[in-house]
Amino acid sequence: MTSAPDDVLQLLRQRGRNPDASALDSLMRGVAAAPEGLAGPEWVELVDPSADADLTRALKAWREELARADDGLGASPAPLSRLTALRAELRQRGLDGFVVPRADEHQGEYVPRRSQRLAWLTGFRGSAGLAIALDDRAAIFIDGRYTLAVRAQVDTDAFVPHQIPEESPETWIAENLPRGGKLGFDPWLVTVDGHDRFARACQRAGGDFVPVDSNPVDAVWRDRPPAPLAPVLPHPDEFAGESSAAKRARIAVTVKAKGADVALITQPDSIAWLLNVRGGDVPRTPFPLGFAMLHSDGHVDLYMDRRKVPDRTLSWLGNAVTLAPTDELGAALDMLGKVNKKVLIETATAPIWAANRLQGAGVTVVRDADPVALPKACKNAVEMEGIRNAHRRDGAAVSRFLGWLGRESKGGSLREIEVSDRLQALRQETGKLRDLSFDTISGAGPNGAIVHYHASEATERTLEPGSLYLVDSGGQYRDGTTDVTRTVAVGSPTPEMRDRFTRVLKGHIALAMARFPAGTTGSQLDALARYALWQAGLDYDHGTGHGVGAYLSVHEGPHRISKMPNNVALQPGMIVSNEPGYYKTDAYGIRIENLVAVREAKIEGADRRYLEFETLTLAPIDLACVEPGLLTEAERQWLNDYHRRVRETVAPQVDEATKAWLVEATRAI
C-alpha cells in the first residue's frame, strides 16, 4: 500500500489534522472504487467535512489518479487466460466447477466494481447473467435483452451462450456436471431459493453443490478493487414524506404480525428507504451497501463501514439505530440463536450464507417477503408530488433535446455518443440532477435493436437519414427518479417502420388507458401491451413494465408488468413503466416508454373498487412514425390529449426555439 500524497498530508496538517497516512490511503482507495456521480465530490466530507478549495482540489487529483488504476474490467471479451487460471484454482481446491453469478451480496442490479466477477471473467457487461465454468466446458446464461450483446462481448468458444428461460442453468448443470462432481459456489452470492434450485440440479447429475470459504475468482483476480466508500447522507422528510422513526415503527408491526422478532434486511434500497438515507456505492442508484436488522420494537442494527457515515448522518439516524462493522454481522446472527429469536428473511434475495448461519445458531427462520418492499413501492402523497415535479423538470429537458435532435439530425452527421451527451447536458442544466438513473441507451439504426445496447467508440453509429434512433434514459433527482424512451425517425421512416411503431404505440395506449379491479397483477395486464403486435405475428422479449423507486432504484420490486407470473397486486402509489417495443435484428428497434402511477379510478356505478394509471412522463411521441389509419378514435384522442398536456406543461419551461418545435411536435392528428 502506498502512502498518501505529501500535498494532501501537508494541507490536512495545516488545518490541525494529524492523519494516519496508511488509513487515509485505504479510505481514498475505497472512495476511488465508488462511482463518481454528477452531484460533485461529496465524498470529500469523508476526509474533512470542512475542506476548502485547495484541499478539495488536491483530493480530487488523488482520487483521479487512483481511479485510473487498471482493475481488468475494461477487457471485452476477457482474455482466455482468466478462465484458465480459474480452472487451475478450482483443481487445486478439489472442485469440478464453479458458478459465477452477476451479483453481489445484496443481489442488486448494479454492483460495485469489486463484485463484477462475471464481467472480469467473461467480458459480459449486462445487468443480469451467470456463468458456469467446468474443467472442460463453460457456459454463460443471459435473458432476451442480451442475446446480441453477449456474442459481441464474450468469447463464445470459451463460454457458450444460453438464453433464459428457454435454456436454464439448472438443466445445463444436470446434463453437464460429471457424476460425483463438486460444483462450487460463493454462499454470499447465491440466494436461499437459488441454492435450492442449483442443489437439486447437482443431485440430478449425481454431484454436490459445495460452498466455498473464499471466492476462487477473487484468488486469481489480482487487481480487484476494494469495497466502495461513498458518503451516506440524510434524505430529508420534505422528500421522504415520513420520518424514519414512523417507518420503523410501522414496519416493525408487520414483522411482529408475521411471527418474527427480527427482520434481516439485505436489500440496500430497503435500508435506504427505511432509514431515510441515500448513498452512492454503486452506479446510478443512490443507496449505500450494508445490512440491517429491524427488531420488533423498531430498533435497527445497521451493519455498514463507519468510514462512509459522516457524523451528521450518525446524528440523523438517532439513538434507535446502532451502527456496527459489516464483519460483525455473523456474530450478531449467532447471538439471535442464543436468545431464541425468530428471524424473518426473504429467501428470494437473502444470501444462503445468512440462512445457514441462522440455522446453525438454532434460530427459527421465518421465510417471508422483505417487509419493507411493499410499503416502499407504494409512494406517499409527498413522494408522489415530488415525483411529478421531477417529471415536469425532466420532460422539459427531454423536449429540449428532442427539438435539438429534430433540427440537427437532418445533416446526417450526428453520432450516438454525442447525442446522448447532449441529453445529459440538458438534464444537468436543470441544476437539480444528481445522476443519471442508468447508463443511457443511445441506439441508431441496427443498434436500436439491441435492447440494452451501450454505445462505445467501437460500436457507435451515425444517425443516418431513413433510419430510426432509439434513446432510453433517465435522471436521479432528490424528489424523484425518471425513465423515458423515445424512438425518433431520422428523415422519413418506411411504411414498415410506421406500421411497427404504431402497433407499439397502440399497446402503450392500451395499457395507459387500462382500468382494472383492485387485486389485479401486472402479469394480468401484460397482454394489453402486446395485442396489436400479436395480430401481426410480432412480439418482444422483455417485460412491459418495471417498478421505479422514489430517488432510489430505477428498477424496483415487488410489482412488475410482464409475461412472467407475478402475484403482487398493483396498488395506489406504485410507479411502473409502460414500455412495449419491437426489434428487428440488424435493422431497427422501437420502444415507447412512459412511467405511470397507479391510482384510484372513479367509475360511476362500478361494482367494486377499480384502479387506473396516471401517466407521469411528459415528452412528445414522434408523430412522423405514426400511421393514423391504424389508430382507433379513442387511441387518437388519448394521443392528442397526452400531447396537449405535454405542450401545456413543458412550454413555459423551455426556450423559444423549443416552444416553436413543440407546437408542431404535439399537434393534433
Protein Blocks (a to p, Z undefined) as FASTA:
>chain_A
ZZddfklmmmmmmnopacdfklmmmmmmmmmmpccdfeojfklmmmommbcfklmmmmmm
mmmmmmmpcghlmgccddfklmmmmmmmmmmnopabdcdddddfkopabdcfklmmmlmm
nopabfbdcddddfkbccddddfklmmmmmmmpcfklmccdddfkbcfklmmmmmmcghi
acdddfklpcfklmmmmmmmmmmnopacdddfbdfklmmmmkbccddddddddddfklno
pafklmmmmmmmmmmmnopabdcdfbfklmmmmnopaddfbghiacdeddddddfkopac
ddddfklmcfklmmmnommbccddfklmmmmmmmmmmnopacdddfklpcfklmmmmmmn
opacdddddfklmmmmmccfklmmmmmmmmmmmmmmmmmmmmmmmmmmmnopacfklmmm
mmmmmmmmnopafbdfbdcdddehjlmmpmkaccdfklpccddehiacddddddddfkbc
cdddddddehjadfklmmmmmmmmmmmmmmmmpccdehiafklmmmmmmmmmmmnopacf
bdfbdcddehiafbdcfbdcdfbdcfbdcdehiacddddddddehibccddddddddddd
ddehiabdcdddddfbdcdddfklpcfklpcfklmmmmmmmmmmmmmmmmmmmcfklmmm
mmmmmccZZ
